[in-house]
Every structure is written in structure tokens, then in C-alpha cells.
Amino acid sequence: MRNVLVVSILSSILLFGISFLLHKPADDLLRKSLWIAVPVLPVAALINLRLSWLRSFQFNALSQIPDKVIRPVIFLGHC
């Protein structure tokens, strides 16, 4: 779990740094949206790690609830 967290945080920092220094994407709104989305990467990585753990112990139905129910409800709630 620690390895996943460290790699995802380092990837987020690297992605943010590249975007900030190179001013990529060129569109300002897309760049700011990327900067807002980058901190979600470590959270998503840890969630996927936990879901994989549930699947490995044969909790298949329980492991699909976040992907099939919770994420769509949150997405629809923001629209």
C-alpha cells in the first residue's frame, strides 16, 4: 500500500510540474482542470488497490459497488 501511495504521489507531482513548467495543455481552462484532477490520482490508486484486495478474497459483488454504483451517483450529483 505504501508503494502505491508513494508512486501515485510522485506521479502526481511530476505531472503537475510538467504541466506547470511547459504550460501544457495550451488551453488555460484545461490546464487548471488538470491541476484540480491531479490530486485525485493517489486516492483513485488506493481505491483500486482496495478493490483488487476484495476481488482476491472472492468478495466480487462487494468490490464492484464503488465502480458500478457509487462513482456514477457522485458523477450524476455533480452534473
Contact map, one row per residue, 1 for C-alpha under 8 A:
1111100000000000000000000000000000000000000001001000000000000000000000000000000
1111110000000000000000000000000000000000000000000000000000000000000000000000000
1111111000000000000000000000000000000000000000000000000000000000000000000000000
1111111100000000000000000000000000000000010011000000000000000000000000000000000
1111111110000000000000000000000000000000010011000000000000000000000000000000000
0111111111000000000000000000000000000000000000000000000000000000000000000000000
0011111111100000000000000000000000000000000000000000000000000000000000000000000
0001111111110000000000000000000000000000110010000000000000000000000000000000000
0000111111111000000000000000000000000000110000000000000000000000000000000000000
0000011111111100000000000000000000000000000000000000000000000000000000000000000
0000001111111110000000000000000000000000000000000000000000000000000000000000000
0000000111111111000000000000000000000110110000000000000000000000000000000000000
0000000011111111100000000000000000000000000000000000000000000000000000000000000
0000000001111111110000000000000000000000000000000000000000000000000000000000000
0000000000111111111000000000000000000100000000000000000000000000000000000000000
0000000000011111111100000000000000100100000000000000000000000000000000000000000
0000000000001111111110000000000000000000000000000000000000000000000000000000000
0000000000000111111111110000000000000000000000000000000000000000000000000000000
0000000000000011111111111000001000000000000000000000000000000000000000000000000
0000000000000001111111110000000000000000000000000000000000000000000000000000000
0000000000000000111111100000000000000000000000000000000000000000000000000000000
0000000000000000011111110000000000000000000000000000000000000000000000000000000
0000000000000000011111111100001000000000000000000000000000000000000000000000000
0000000000000000011101111110001000000000000000000000000000000000000000000000000
0000000000000000001000111111011000000000000000000000000000000000000000000000000
0000000000000000000000111111011000000000000000000000000000000000000000000000000
0000000000000000000000011111111000000000000000000000000000000000000000000000000
0000000000000000000000001111111100000000000000000000000000000000000000000000000
0000000000000000000000000011111110000000000000000000000000000000000000000000000
0000000000000000000000001111111111000000000000000000000000000000000000000000000
0000000000000000001000111111111111100000000000000000000000000000000000000000000
0000000000000000000000000001111111110000000000000000000000000000000000000000000
0000000000000000000000000000111111111000000000000000000000000000000000000000000
0000000000000000000000000000011111111100000000000000000000000000000000000000000
0000000000000001000000000000001111111110000000000000000000000000000000000000000
0000000000000000000000000000000111111110000000000000000000000000000000000000000
0000000000000000000000000000000011111111100000000000000000000000000000000000000
0000000000010011000000000000000001111111100000000000000000000000000000000000000
0000000000010000000000000000000000111111111000000000000000000000000000000000000
0000000000000000000000000000000000001111111100000000000000000000000000000000000
0000000110010000000000000000000000001111111110000000000000000000000000000000000
0001100110010000000000000000000000000011111111000000000000000000000000000000000
0000000000000000000000000000000000000011111111100000000000000000000000000000000
0000000000000000000000000000000000000001111111110000000000000000000000000000000
0001100100000000000000000000000000000000111111111000000000000000000000000000000
1001100000000000000000000000000000000000011111111100000000000000000000000000000
0000000000000000000000000000000000000000001111111110000000000000000000000000000
0000000000000000000000000000000000000000000111111111000000000000000000000000000
1000000000000000000000000000000000000000000011111111100000000000000000000000000
0000000000000000000000000000000000000000000001111111110000000000000000000000000
0000000000000000000000000000000000000000000000111111111000000011000000000000000
0000000000000000000000000000000000000000000000011111111100000010000000000000000
0000000000000000000000000000000000000000000000001111111110000000000000000000000
0000000000000000000000000000000000000000000000000111111111110110000000000000000
0000000000000000000000000000000000000000000000000011111111110010000000000000000
0000000000000000000000000000000000000000000000000001111111100000000000000000000
0000000000000000000000000000000000000000000000000000111111100000000000000000000
0000000000000000000000000000000000000000000000000000011111110000000000000000000
0000000000000000000000000000000000000000000000000000011111111110000000000000000
0000000000000000000000000000000000000000000000000000011001111111000000000000000
0000000000000000000000000000000000000000000000000000000000111111100000000000000
0000000000000000000000000000000000000000000000000000010000111111100000000000000
0000000000000000000000000000000000000000000000000011011000111111110000000000000
0000000000000000000000000000000000000000000000000010000000011111111110000000000
0000000000000000000000000000000000000000000000000000000000001111111111000000000
0000000000000000000000000000000000000000000000000000000000000011111111100000000
0000000000000000000000000000000000000000000000000000000000000001111111110000000
0000000000000000000000000000000000000000000000000000000000000001111111110000000
0000000000000000000000000000000000000000000000000000000000000001111111111000000
0000000000000000000000000000000000000000000000000000000000000000111111111100000
0000000000000000000000000000000000000000000000000000000000000000011111111110000
0000000000000000000000000000000000000000000000000000000000000000001111111111000
0000000000000000000000000000000000000000000000000000000000000000000011111111100
0000000000000000000000000000000000000000000000000000000000000000000001111111110
0000000000000000000000000000000000000000000000000000000000000000000000111111111
0000000000000000000000000000000000000000000000000000000000000000000000011111111
0000000000000000000000000000000000000000000000000000000000000000000000001111111
0000000000000000000000000000000000000000000000000000000000000000000000000111111
0000000000000000000000000000000000000000000000000000000000000000000000000011111
